[in-house]
Amino acid sequence: MRITFLLTQDLSSPSGLGRYFPWAKELTRLGYDVRIIALHPDFERLSARHTVMDGVAVDYVGQMHVKKSGSTKTYFSLFQLLWIVLIGTLKLTAAALTAPTDLIIIGKPHPMNGIAGLVAKFLRPHTHTILDVDDYEASSNRFQSKWQKRLLAWFEDAMPRYVSMVTCNTHFNMSRLEKLGIPAKKMVYLPNGIDADRFKSPDTGALAQLRKSLGLEYHQVIAYIGSMSLTNHAVDLLLRAFVAVRSRLPNARLLLVGGGEDLEKLQKLSNDLGIDDAVIFTGRVDPSQISLYYALSDLSVDPVHDDDAARGRCPLKMFESWACGVPFITGDVGDRKGLIGDPSAGLIVLPGDVANLANAIIRILEFPENGEMMRRQGLLAVIEFQWTKITIHFKEEMISIIFKRGST
């Protein structure tokens, strides 16, 4: 079978690297012919627009809806955005129509790839379509105007009705769609997981060199590894919690790894809080080096508020922390408590509560035996969330829903 992914982001983005590429790679290993057609955040400067990675053909065909360069993210003006959306939609549609395919997986219910997938299905009726919902887009994106948010929300709610199958990475997303009238038999729970190929034991020499370059040789390290975007990542909550942590544990350091549109705002907040001498902002780093930054850390944090953006996310940070043997802290929102399980593979705190988050961090740093128990449990838990197993489950559900019962 020939399978095509239609994506509105590149493969170095969190979802591209942590969800879509390992999913595509595992489908290739199962014997499918897999292609990824995607947009890129810096398309004009992209030299290699076609490549093959681990057996997966990858084609970048246009500019995505935001521009990323280094650690910065730039939003286009309204008229620029409308033009980019139009061109991106046409290029994705043309590529979807010319690529020989039996099944299209639409990565996220965005208008550009969504329209491309539906047009391909309409003009080539033999082609089946699957929509992957890995966020609540209307709640987790930044918009320039209310009508943009309303338009995306309408599209996000309508899109699942016109595909053969829907995969969701959280039960919140599944429940939300079911309330909109999407049949439960058409939906499959497909959580995030870990690409075991990416998270092997780091080179000890490279680790020692990185630790020295960051000045972390004699410090306890709290890490946040992810996007510096306050719309759906409450990094400011972690900075405020770190004030109390540092007061109690002066030797502690906060390591913030990643880029985004709010990087400068967070750097200013760190300065305003008087903790900037103990906070390290690395900016965006090469994805191949991420396991080194986890290995530097005594614990990893996913700070969240109790909102729909957090409920709709299945944090990659959790699986990455487990795979690297790092204790993990997050808030009790969405699926997080259920995924962490009992015995616990992490520490759950009250979402949005600065004091509660600070106390949890202190608890692990002051009593390393607590972190060691979580570390061991995390290494066991992550075995069940490897993309090898997740993709086999997807294959079984796909055959059952699409090819045995027929598409709806």
C-alpha positions in Angstrom: 0.0 0.0 0.0 1.2 3.5 -0.8 0.7 6.0 2.1 1.1 9.8 1.9 1.4 12.2 4.8 0.3 15.8 4.2 1.9 18.1 6.7 1.9 21.9 7.3 5.2 21.8 9.2 8.7 20.4 8.6 10.3 17.3 10.2 12.3 19.3 12.7 9.2 20.7 14.4 8.0 19.0 17.6 5.1 17.1 15.8 7.1 16.5 12.7 10.1 15.0 14.5 8.3 13.4 17.5 5.1 12.1 15.8 4.9 12.1 12.0 8.4 11.0 11.0 8.6 8.1 13.4 5.1 7.0 12.5 6.0 7.2 8.8 9.3 5.4 9.4 7.6 2.5 11.2 5.0 2.2 8.5 7.9 1.8 6.0 9.4 -0.9 8.2 6.0 -2.7 8.0 6.4 -2.8 4.2 4.4 0.2 3.1 5.5 2.7 0.5 5.5 6.0 2.5 5.9 9.6 1.3 5.7 12.8 3.3 4.6 16.0 1.5 5.1 19.0 3.7 5.6 22.8 4.1 8.7 24.3 5.4 9.2 27.3 7.8 12.1 28.7 5.7 11.3 27.4 2.3 13.1 30.0 0.2 16.4 29.1 1.9 15.9 25.4 1.8 18.4 23.8 -0.5 17.3 20.1 -0.4 13.6 20.0 -1.1 13.5 16.3 -1.8 15.2 13.7 0.2 14.8 10.1 1.4 15.1 9.5 5.2 15.1 5.9 6.5 13.2 4.8 3.5 10.6 7.6 3.7 10.5 10.0 0.7 10.2 13.6 1.9 9.1 16.5 -0.4 8.9 20.1 0.7 6.6 22.0 -1.6 6.1 25.4 -0.1 6.3 27.9 2.8 4.3 27.2 6.0 2.1 29.7 7.7 4.9 31.1 10.0 8.6 31.7 9.3 11.2 30.2 11.5 14.9 31.0 11.5 17.2 29.9 14.2 15.5 30.5 17.6 13.0 33.0 16.3 9.5 32.6 14.9 8.0 35.4 12.7 4.3 35.8 11.9 3.4 37.2 8.5 1.1 40.2 8.0 -2.5 39.4 7.2 -2.2 39.9 3.4 1.1 37.9 3.3 -0.5 35.1 5.3 -3.5 34.9 2.9 -1.2 34.7 -0.1 1.0 32.0 1.6 -2.1 30.0 2.6 -3.4 30.1 -0.9 -0.1 29.1 -2.5 0.6 26.5 0.1 -2.9 24.9 -0.4 -2.4 24.8 -4.2 1.1 23.2 -3.9 0.0 20.6 -1.4 -3.1 19.8 -3.5 -1.0 19.5 -6.7 1.5 17.2 -4.9 -1.2 15.1 -3.4 -2.8 14.6 -6.8 0.4 13.7 -8.6 1.8 11.4 -5.9 0.7 7.8 -6.4 -1.1 6.9 -3.2 -3.9 4.7 -1.7 -4.1 6.4 1.7 -3.6 10.0 2.7 -2.9 10.9 6.4 -3.6 14.5 7.0 -1.4 15.7 9.9 -3.5 18.2 11.9 -6.8 19.6 10.7 -5.3 22.7 9.1 -7.0 24.3 6.0 -4.0 23.9 3.7 -3.4 20.2 4.1 -7.0 19.5 4.9 -8.3 21.0 1.6 -5.5 19.3 -0.3 -6.4 15.9 1.2 -10.2 16.3 0.5 -9.6 17.5 -3.1 -7.4 14.4 -3.7 -10.1 12.2 -2.2 -12.8 13.8 -4.3 -10.9 13.6 -7.6 -9.5 10.1 -6.9 -12.3 8.3 -5.1 -10.3 5.1 -4.5 -8.0 7.1 -2.1 -8.8 6.8 1.6 -8.2 9.6 4.0 -7.2 9.7 7.7 -7.2 12.8 9.8 -4.7 13.0 12.7 -5.8 15.3 15.6 -2.8 15.9 17.8 -3.8 19.2 19.3 -6.9 21.4 19.9 -5.8 23.8 17.2 -8.3 26.6 17.9 -7.0 26.8 21.5 -3.3 26.2 21.0 -2.5 28.6 18.1 -1.8 32.3 18.1 -4.2 34.4 15.9 -4.0 37.9 14.6 -7.8 38.4 14.6 -10.9 36.7 16.0 -12.2 35.8 12.5 -9.0 33.7 11.9 -9.7 31.8 15.1 -13.3 31.3 14.2 -12.4 30.1 10.7 -9.9 27.6 12.0 -12.3 26.4 14.7 -15.0 25.8 12.1 -12.6 23.9 9.8 -11.2 21.9 12.7 -14.8 20.8 13.8 -16.0 20.1 10.2 -13.0 18.2 8.9 -13.5 14.9 10.8 -16.8 14.4 9.1 -15.3 14.0 5.6 -12.5 11.5 6.2 -12.5 7.7 6.5 -10.9 7.6 10.0 -9.7 9.9 12.7 -6.7 9.4 15.0 -6.5 11.4 18.3 -3.6 11.7 20.7 -5.7 12.5 23.7 -9.1 11.3 25.1 -10.0 15.0 25.4 -9.8 15.4 21.6 -11.8 12.2 21.1 -14.5 13.2 23.6 -14.7 16.7 22.0 -15.2 15.2 18.5 -17.7 12.7 19.8 -19.8 15.6 21.2 -19.8 17.1 17.8 -21.3 14.0 16.3 -18.3 12.1 15.1 -19.0 8.4 15.5 -16.8 6.7 18.1 -16.3 3.7 15.8 -14.5 6.0 13.4 -11.9 7.3 15.9 -8.7 5.6 17.2 -6.7 6.7 20.2 -3.1 7.1 19.1 -0.9 8.7 21.8 2.5 10.2 21.3 5.4 8.0 21.9 9.2 7.7 21.5 11.4 7.1 18.6 14.0 4.7 20.1 16.5 5.5 17.4 16.8 9.1 18.6 17.3 8.5 22.3 20.3 6.4 22.8 22.9 6.8 25.5 24.8 10.0 24.7 28.6 10.1 24.3 30.2 10.8 27.7 32.8 13.1 26.2 30.3 15.2 24.4 28.1 15.3 27.6 31.1 16.5 29.7 32.0 19.1 27.2 28.4 20.5 27.0 28.1 20.5 30.8 31.3 22.5 31.0 30.3 25.0 28.2 27.0 25.7 30.0 28.7 26.1 33.4 26.7 23.3 34.9 29.5 21.1 36.3 28.5 21.5 40.0 24.8 22.3 39.8 21.5 20.5 40.1 19.7 21.1 36.8 15.9 21.6 36.1 15.2 21.3 32.4 12.4 22.5 30.2 12.9 21.3 26.6 10.4 22.6 24.2 8.8 25.6 22.5 9.1 29.1 24.0 5.5 29.9 23.1 3.2 31.1 25.9 0.1 30.4 24.0 0.3 26.7 24.8 3.4 26.3 27.0 3.4 27.9 30.4 7.1 28.5 30.7 6.5 31.6 32.7 4.9 29.4 35.4 8.1 27.5 35.6 10.2 30.7 35.9 8.0 32.0 38.7 8.3 28.6 40.5 12.1 28.7 40.1 12.2 31.8 42.3 11.2 29.7 45.3 13.4 26.8 44.2 16.5 28.9 44.0 15.7 30.5 47.4 15.7 27.1 49.0 18.4 25.5 46.8 20.9 28.2 45.6 22.9 25.6 43.7 20.0 24.8 41.4 20.0 26.0 37.7 17.1 26.2 35.3 17.9 25.1 31.7 15.5 26.3 29.1 16.1 24.6 25.7 14.2 25.8 22.6 13.2 28.8 20.5 9.9 30.5 19.8 8.1 33.8 19.5 8.2 34.5 23.3 11.9 33.8 23.9 12.7 37.4 24.4 9.7 38.0 26.7 10.7 35.0 28.8 14.3 36.3 29.0 13.0 39.6 30.2 10.8 37.9 32.8 13.8 36.0 34.1 15.6 39.3 34.5 12.6 41.0 36.2 12.3 38.1 38.7 16.0 38.5 39.6 17.0 34.9 38.6 18.6 35.5 35.2 22.1 34.5 36.6 20.7 31.1 37.4 18.6 30.6 34.2 20.2 29.4 31.0 18.4 30.0 27.7 20.1 27.9 24.9 17.7 28.9 22.1 16.9 26.3 19.5 19.4 23.4 19.4 20.0 20.7 16.8 17.4 17.9 17.3 20.1 15.3 17.2 21.6 16.8 20.4 18.4 16.8 22.5 19.3 13.6 24.4 22.5 15.4 25.6 20.4 18.1 27.2 18.2 15.6 28.9 21.3 13.8 30.2 22.4 17.0 31.8 19.2 17.3 33.8 18.2 16.1 37.3 14.6 16.5 36.3 12.4 17.7 33.5 9.2 19.8 33.7 6.2 20.3 31.5 4.5 23.4 33.1 0.8 23.7 32.3 -2.4 25.6 33.1 -5.7 23.9 33.4 -7.0 24.9 29.9 -8.1 23.3 26.6 -4.6 23.8 25.0 -3.1 21.6 27.7 -6.0 19.1 27.7 -5.5 18.6 23.9 -1.8 17.9 24.1 0.0 14.6 24.8 3.4 16.0 25.9 6.4 14.6 24.0 8.5 15.8 26.9 7.1 13.1 29.1 8.1 10.2 26.8 11.5 11.8 26.0 12.2 12.2 29.7 11.3 8.6 30.4 13.5 7.4 27.5 16.4 9.4 28.9 15.9 8.2 32.5 15.0 11.7 33.8 12.4 12.3 36.5 9.4 14.2 35.1 6.9 16.7 36.6 3.7 18.0 35.0 0.2 19.2 35.9 -2.9 17.1 36.4 -4.6 18.0 33.1 -5.9 15.8 30.3 -4.4 12.3 30.0 -1.2 13.1 31.9 -2.1 11.4 35.2 -3.3 8.3 33.4 -0.2 8.0 31.3 2.1 8.5 34.3 0.3 5.6 35.9 0.6 3.9 39.3 3.4 3.1 40.3 4.1 6.6 39.2 6.5 7.4 36.3 6.4 11.1 37.2 5.1 13.6 39.7 1.7 15.3 39.1 1.1 18.8 40.5 -1.8 21.2 40.5 -1.9 22.9 37.1 -1.2 26.6 37.2 -0.1 26.6 40.8 3.4 28.2 41.2 3.9 27.1 44.9 2.8 23.5 44.2 5.2 23.2 41.2 8.1 24.7 43.2 7.5 22.3 46.1 7.5 19.3 43.7 10.8 20.4 42.2 12.3 20.9 45.6 11.0 17.5 46.7 12.9 15.7 44.0 16.1 17.7 44.3 16.3 17.4 48.1 15.4 13.7 48.1 17.0 12.1 45.1 15.6 8.7 46.0 12.1 10.0 45.0 13.5 10.9 41.6 15.3 7.5 41.3 12.0 5.6 41.7 10.4 7.7 39.0 13.4 7.3 36.7 13.1 3.5 37.0 9.4 3.5 36.4 9.7 5.8 33.5 12.2 3.5 31.8 9.6 0.7 32.2 6.7 2.8 31.1 8.3 4.1 27.9 8.6 0.6 26.5 4.8 0.6 25.9 5.0 3.9 24.1 7.6 3.1 21.4 6.4 4.0 17.9 7.0 0.4 16.8 4.1 -0.7 19.0 2.0 2.3 18.4 2.2 1.9 14.6 1.3 -1.8 14.8 -1.8 -0.8 16.7 -2.6 1.8 14.1 -2.2 -0.7 11.3 -4.7 -3.1 13.0 -7.3 -0.3 13.5 -6.8 1.0 10.0 -7.5 -2.4 8.5 -10.5 -2.8 10.7 -12.1 0.6 10.2 -11.3 1.3 6.5 -10.7 -2.0 4.8 -13.0 -4.4 6.6 -16.0 -2.2 7.4 -15.5 0.2 4.6 -15.0 4.0 4.9 -17.8 6.2 6.2 
